[in-house]
Amino acid sequence: MTVSTEGSAAVRPVPPSGPAAHAPGGSKSSDADRAGAPRSALRSRGGLLLLEAAVAFAAALLLPLLARGFKLNPLNRIAQVSGLAAIQLRFALVGLLFIGAVVLAMRLRGGRHFDLATRLAAAALAGLASGFVAAGAVVALLGTPWPMFGLNGDSGRIVEWAHAVANGQPSGSPVYPPMPLYTLGYYAEWFRGGNTAYAFKDLQILGAAAFGPLVYLAWRMLLSPVRALAFGVVPAFALIDSYKPYSQTVLVLLIPVLVAMVVALRRSGTQGWRPLLLGGAGFGAVLGVLFLTYSGWFLWSAAGVLFAALLYFPWKTGRLKGAAFMGSALAAFLVVAGRYLMVMLKEGQTTKDYNFRFDNFTDPAYYLMWRTDMPGKVGDWPPPGEFGGVGLFALVTFVCLGVAIWLGLRKPLVVTIAAMFISAWVMRMYIASHMYETQTVQLYTRTNNQLLYCGLILCALVAHLVSLKLAERRTASGATGSAEGAPPATAGDGSSAPAAVRTGFPGREGAVIGTLCALLLLLGTVSSSMSDRYMPAQDGTYRILPWVSHTIRQQDGKCPKFAPKHECSKDGDQSWLSYIR
């Protein structure tokens, strides 16, 4: 199910087997290259991806396991800061070890293993970053067996419904995605003696840890390792969530999967029948699993993906094969999620959301930050901006969006994401415009996350597209020789790209190492901020969720270890209710 970076039929001048295939300025192999690749090479690529996946998931579990041994009171602010610093220290040291391995690989044996070390370092950083957030959740919940928020709110309903489905009973909501409920129910049966409440704590931590590796592997269908980390994983960390990690994970996986599917559809007209049908079925099955996990993003993305599919359908090169690809994808999707889709089509029409939240009272055009439905104390919101009430971040985002479309107008990677952004925007305004008439919300504020993620990706892709343009110019310059008529220099990888010393550009290895160092610091800072958002406190924000967990009486009748004043109750501290409008 791996596809090319751009989905273009043009053959790139840089061979995919060379080191440039994994550099920040390189791209993955083209379809023409892959079509002629021996099976042993394809198996080798598959083995390397499995190795990347193993490293990413192992790195994601490392920090949460280490955090379990911390000796601190998670309700004390100094202890929370110390805990975050301890996680940051371990994150940095392990990350630097992987970057150090890349430096050694560059210097040893002529750089023969540089690409492998780069792959593993990029995968490890993706796992370490989400493992940081999971470790923050471990610290926040030290001393209590309860999940965030205990049995209150969404957490309580999920625990109750999962217990029901695990015992063969219907859940309390037929339209709620079944995959999280069955996963929690069976996990509780296997590992927690059927206790879905205590099991949900485990899955909150494990779900946050798996976020980075899953996003990284999804973007690896489209981009080389460092690019997948920089342009796919980094923007996703604006959305990572350890309270209900599955909904945001579906969003950040759905976008690269749908883009990869559009790219595969574009080239389906020239594919053989067997890989075409297997590829379509693979995409359909993956989309079915994602739909069963959280379906809202599908509704908001549907129009944009349909537009991109019609635009890149192989109308001239193979209509029948294009139809077969889509048919196999649809068939596999219906096999996996058809029953739930029918429930959604039937019950979804009568399910109404009357719960007005904080964001439903703010400007519907503002989506760049979401204060959640538990915002705590808020001043002016949205924050006042410099240009007609719009801040600098918004201006940069819109400018980058336009530049990305300008530079990537012919690339399905850019067009599909832009179409999904526009689709979510239109759906948001359509639902919000009927809010007064129907007195329903229908979760339209959740489009914040899709708009922000698509916008951030398009901004990141500006750097991707610019670097590709620079690489193409360097290659063209090398192909024609220098101004003095000298033959083109090579980059040492068999390609016609000019050597860095002749063009004045820095070496590829230095670019990779510098990028990894910058991403290590960026991801460490972002992960610390997202972890701090869930440190227990009585302030009416998401910090109240783990605070409540420390104030609920355990099932053995005792209070959690760090309960304030050693006092607890059946429902825990309910002071958060005073912050809801």
SULLIN-V191773 format. One record per backbone hydrogen bond with DSSP energy under -0.5 kcal/mol. CO is the residue of the C=O (numbers start at 0). NH is the residue of the N-H. If there is no record, write none. Layout:
# SULLIN-V191773
((CO	NH) (CO	NH))
This chain:
# SULLIN-V191773
((5	411) (9	11) (12	14) (14	17) (17	20) (18	21) (19	22) (21	225) (22	25) (29	33) (30	34) (31	35) (33	36) (37	40) (37	41) (38	42) (39	43) (40	44) (41	45) (42	46) (43	47) (44	48) (45	49) (46	50) (47	51) (48	52) (49	53) (50	54) (51	55) (52	56) (53	57) (54	58) (55	59) (56	60) (57	61) (58	62) (59	63) (60	64) (61	65) (62	66) (63	67) (65	68) (66	69) (69	71) (71	73) (72	75) (75	79) (76	80) (77	81) (78	82) (79	83) (80	84) (81	85) (82	86) (83	87) (84	88) (85	89) (86	90) (87	91) (88	92) (89	93) (90	94) (91	95) (92	96) (93	97) (94	98) (95	99) (96	100) (97	101) (98	102) (99	103) (100	104) (101	105) (102	106) (103	107) (107	110) (107	111) (108	111) (110	113) (112	116) (113	117) (114	118) (115	119) (116	120) (117	121) (118	122) (119	123) (120	124) (121	125) (122	126) (123	127) (124	128) (125	129) (126	130) (127	131) (128	132) (129	133) (130	134) (131	135) (132	136) (133	137) (134	138) (135	139) (136	140) (138	141) (140	143) (142	560) (146	149) (148	151) (151	154) (151	155) (152	156) (153	157) (154	158) (155	159) (156	160) (157	161) (158	162) (159	163) (160	164) (161	165) (162	166) (163	166) (163	168) (164	167) (172	175) (176	180) (177	181) (178	182) (179	183) (180	184) (181	185) (182	186) (183	187) (184	188) (185	189) (186	190) (186	191) (187	191) (187	193) (187	194) (191	194) (193	195) (194	198) (195	199) (196	200) (197	201) (198	202) (199	203) (200	204) (201	205) (202	206) (203	207) (204	208) (205	209) (206	210) (207	210) (207	211) (208	212) (209	213) (210	214) (211	215) (212	216) (213	217) (214	218) (215	219) (217	220) (218	221) (218	222) (220	2) (223	227) (224	228) (225	229) (226	230) (227	231) (227	232) (228	233) (231	235) (232	236) (233	236) (234	237) (235	238) (243	246) (243	247) (244	248) (245	249) (246	250) (247	251) (248	252) (249	253) (250	254) (251	255) (252	256) (253	257) (254	258) (255	259) (256	260) (257	261) (258	262) (259	263) (260	264) (261	265) (262	266) (263	267) (264	267) (266	269) (267	270) (271	275) (272	276) (273	277) (274	278) (275	279) (276	280) (277	281) (278	282) (279	283) (280	284) (281	285) (282	286) (283	287) (284	288) (285	289) (286	290) (287	291) (288	292) (289	293) (291	178) (294	297) (294	298) (295	299) (296	300) (297	301) (300	304) (301	305) (302	306) (303	307) (304	308) (305	309) (306	310) (307	311) (308	312) (312	314) (313	317) (317	321) (318	322) (319	323) (320	324) (321	325) (322	326) (323	327) (324	328) (325	329) (326	330) (327	331) (328	332) (329	333) (330	334) (331	335) (332	336) (333	337) (336	340) (337	341) (338	342) (339	343) (340	344) (341	345) (342	346) (342	347) (343	347) (346	349) (346	350) (349	351) (351	353) (352	440) (352	441) (353	355) (356	359) (357	360) (358	361) (362	365) (364	366) (368	370) (384	388) (385	387) (386	389) (389	386) (390	394) (391	395) (392	396) (393	397) (394	398) (395	399) (396	400) (397	401) (398	402) (399	403) (400	404) (401	405) (402	406) (403	407) (405	408) (407	410) (409	411) (410	413) (410	414) (411	415) (412	416) (413	417) (414	418) (415	419) (416	420) (417	421) (418	422) (419	423) (420	424) (421	425) (422	426) (423	427) (424	428) (425	429) (426	430) (427	431) (428	432) (429	433) (430	433) (431	434) (433	437) (434	438) (440	443) (442	445) (443	446) (444	447) (445	448) (445	449) (446	450) (447	451) (448	452) (449	453) (450	454) (451	455) (452	456) (453	457) (454	458) (455	459) (456	460) (457	461) (458	461) (458	462) (459	462) (459	463) (460	464) (461	465) (462	466) (463	467) (464	468) (465	469) (466	470) (467	471) (468	472) (469	473) (470	474) (471	475) (472	476) (473	477) (473	497) (474	478) (475	479) (476	480) (481	484) (485	481) (498	501) (498	502) (499	503) (506	510) (507	511) (508	512) (509	513) (510	514) (511	515) (512	516) (513	517) (514	518) (515	519) (516	520) (517	521) (518	522) (519	523) (520	524) (521	525) (522	526) (523	527) (524	528) (525	529) (526	530) (527	531) (528	532) (530	533) (531	534) (536	538) (538	376) (539	375) (540	543) (541	544) (541	545) (542	536) (542	546) (543	547) (544	148) (544	548) (545	549) (546	549) (547	550) (548	551) (550	568) (553	556) (557	553) (559	562) (562	565) (563	566) (568	552) (573	576) (574	577) (575	578) (576	579))
